[in-house]
Amino acid sequence: MTDPVQVGLVGREILASRSPWLHEREALAQELPLRYELVDFTARGFTDADLPRVLDDLTAGGFAGVNVTYPFKRAVIPLLTRLSPEAEQIGAVNTVLFRGADRIGFNTDVAGFAEAVRAGLSGARLDAVAQLGAGGGGSATAFALLGLGTSRLTLVDTDSSRAAALSTRLGAVFPGRAIAVGAAEDLAAIVRACDGIVNATPLGMAKSPGTAVPPGLLEPRHWVADIVYFPLETVLLRAAAAKGCRVLDGSAMAVEQAAAAFEIFTGRRADRARMLDAFHAFPAPHA
């Protein structure tokens, strides 16, 4: 019997992730033996400094690669031998392929978010966007937005230096665009001046309740996108829908990036429609 392809996800607070379900169901449909393991640093009592050891252990254990999520999308880069052009440009990695002595970093989040916006917010004004969060996920959504034609992007992050660094990277790739770093205290004015809002922070996750944007700032003319997908309807999206805003949840991005990662790990084409069906068929957790 063929040994299964071993892959996984490295991050914190990820035990509710749908990644194992998505990858294993797609592999099953293709009659490919595959096992997907969650390496939750919080549940296992690991510190962030354990990341190099964990990657070494996974490599030695015969893993084909891993997905990477919060808070390691940037921290993993110095531990890799090379990056894809997209990952190098973005400065964040969400997929690592182990190939012999090589560890190759990719970013499938940018294409995933761009496709989600094209499909879920068709016709929406993308000229001026306010984005909350400038970490690894925020780097991807920002690059995607500018690639889709956004001309004015305002980044708001609790770490202003992180937002400034992202602004500099974006400006080098998209010269002539207005890319600003906004302060949290100016959020009301920032939201008034934008067409749409993206939450690229962990706020809204089951383990990080709350919302990055006070609901009172939302207007029906806004569209609102959230990269969080557990829960699928965050506090922010529920408030936005109640205001009459167009909303985009995190499902399409999650599926698109997972499909691209599956292809990197296995060398096989993923059926995205089938994976989206699997995403929505994910068994509800027991109370």
N, C-alpha and C positions, 0 to 999 in steps of 0.2 A: 504493500500500500504506500502511496506517495505521502511523504511527510507534508503536513500542512504548512502553508505560508504563514509565518508568524509576524504580526504587526501589532501596533498598539497606539495608545494616546498618553502623552506625558503632560501633567499639569496639576492644578489644585482644584479641589471641590468638583470633581468630574464624574463621580459615581453615577450620576443621573444622565450621563452622556448617551446619546443615541448612536454614537459612532460604531460601537461593536455590532449593534443590530443592523445598521446600514451596510457595513462592509461584509458581514457574515451572510446576510440575506442575499446580497448581490453575488457573492462567491458561490453560495448554494445554487442559485439560479443558473450559474455557469458551470456547475459541477466541478468547482475548484475547492479543494480542501484549504480552509483558511481559518485562523484563530486570531481574534482581536482582543488584546488585554488592556485594561485600564491601569495605568501607573499613577495613582493619586498620591501626591506627596503628602497631603494633609492626612489622609486615611492611614498611610503607612508610617507616619511620624518622621518623614524626611525633612531636612532643611533645604533651602534653596542651594546651599553649597554642595549638596549631594548630587547635583545634576551631572557633573562629569562622570562620577562613579556609576550612576544609573545608566547613562549611555554606554559606558564600557561593558556593563553587565548585559545589557540588551544585545549589543553587538556580539559578545561572547556566547550568548544564548541562541544565536542563529536567527535573530530577527531580520526580516527583510527591510524594515524601516519603521518609523513612528511618525504619527502626527504630534504636533506640539501646540499647546494652548497656554492660556494665562497661568503664570506670569513669565513664561520662558521663551516667548517668540523672538525676543532680542537677545536674551541671555545665552541662548543656545549657539548663536553665530560664531563666537570664538572657538567653539568646540568642533567646528566643521572644517573639512578640508577644502571645500569650494561651494560656491553658491550659483544658482541659476541666475541669468541676467535680471529676471524680474525680482528675485529675492534680494539681490545686491542693490538694485535701484531703490527698492522699498525700505530696506533695512530691517526686515522682519521675516521670520521663517515659520511656516506652520506644518511643513512636511519634510522629513529627513529620510533619504534613501541610503541604506547601508550597502555598499558594493565593494567587497574585498576590504582593503584598508581605507577606502574612501567613505566619507560621510558627506553627502551632497544635499544642500538645503534648497528647498523650493518654497514658493508662496502661491497657493491656489486660492487664497481669499479674495484677491483683487478681481480675478475673472469671475469668481463666484458672486461677489456683490454686484458687479457690473451687470451680469446676466439677470440677477434678481431684480434690479432696478428697471432694466429694459422690459422685462416681462410683467412686473407687478405695478410699475408706475408709468406705464406708457403714456406719453403725451404730457406728463407733468413738467412744470417749469423747473429747470435745474440751474438757472443762472446764478442765484445767490443761495448758498447753503451754510447753515450753522452746524458744526459738528462738535459733539461732546465726546472727549476722549482722544488722546494722541499716542496711545500705546501701540502694541503690535497690531491689534485689530483695527485701530484708528488709522494707522499708516495705510493699511490695505484699502479701507473705504475711501480715504482721501484721494489716493491715487486713482481709484476707480471713478470717483466723481469727476475729477479733472479730466480723465480720459473720456468721459461721457459729455464733456463740454461745459462744466461749471466754470464760470469766469470769476466769481467772488466766493471764496471759501474762508470762513472764520473758524478757527480752532480754539476750543476752550478746554483746558485741562487743569486739574488741581496742581499739576507740576508744570509751571509756565516754561521752564527751561526745556522740558520734553516737547512741548508744543512748538517752541521756537526752533528746536532742532528739526522737527518734522517740517515746519514751514520752509526752512532753508533747503532741505532735500527736495521738497515739492517744487520750489522756485527754480531749482537747477534743471529740472526736467520739463517744467511748464512755464517758460519765461513769458512775461507779459500778463500772467494771471494775477489777480489781486488776492493774495493769501495772507491773512492777518491772524494774529494771536490775540484773542479776546480775554478779558478778565471776567471772573464769575460775577462780580458785582455789576457788570455791564450787560448781563445776560438778557434782561428785558429789552434793551435797545437792540441788541444783536438779533434777537428773535423777531422783533418788529420789522427788521430790515431784510429778512430772508424769505425765500420761497419754501424752503424745506429744512427739516431738522433730522440729523442722524445721531442716534445714541450708540456710540462705540465704546461705552464704559461697561463695567460689569453690573452697574446698578440696574435692578430689575430682575436679576437672577434670583432663583429661589433662596440661595445662600446670601444674596446681597440685595435685600428688599429696598424699595424706594424708587425714585425717579430723578434723572439728571436734569429734567426741565420741569419747573412747577406748572401744573396743568393750566393755571390761570393765564399763562403767557400764550397759550395756543389759540389760534384763530382758524375758522373753517377753511380759509384759503391755503393754509399750510398743508404740506404732506409730511408725514413722520415715519421714519424707518428705524428699526431696532435690530441690532445684530444678535441680541439675546434670543435663544429659542427654548429655554426652560425656565419659566413657563413660556409658551408660545405667545400668549396675550399678556404682556407686561402691564404694569400700572400705567406707564406712559402711553402705550398703544390703546389701552382701554379708554383713557381720558381723551386721547386724540380722536378716537372713533366717536365718542360721545359728543365731541365738538363739531363733528361733520368733516373731519380731516380725512384725506386718503392715507391709508396706513400700509406699511410693508413689514411683515414679521420676519423672523430670522430663518424660517424654514427653507426658502429657496436658496439662500446663501449657504446654509449648512449642507444641503444636498449637492449643490454645484461643487463646493470645495471638496466634499467627500468623494464625489465621483472622480474628480481630477486626481486626488490622492490615490484612490484605488487603482487608477491607470498607471501611476508612477510605481506603486508597489508591485503590481502583478504583470504589467505589460499588456493587459487586456482592456478592451474598450468597455466602459461602464454604460449601462442603460439608465439614463437619467430619469426617464419617466417611471421606470420600475422602482428606482431608488426613492423617488418622491412618494410613490404609493406606499413603499415600505416605511418611510418616515412617518406618514400619517397613520399607519397601522401599528405603530409602536405600542406595545402593551402599556396601559396606564399603571403607574406604580401603586402598590398596595398601601392602604392607609396604615 
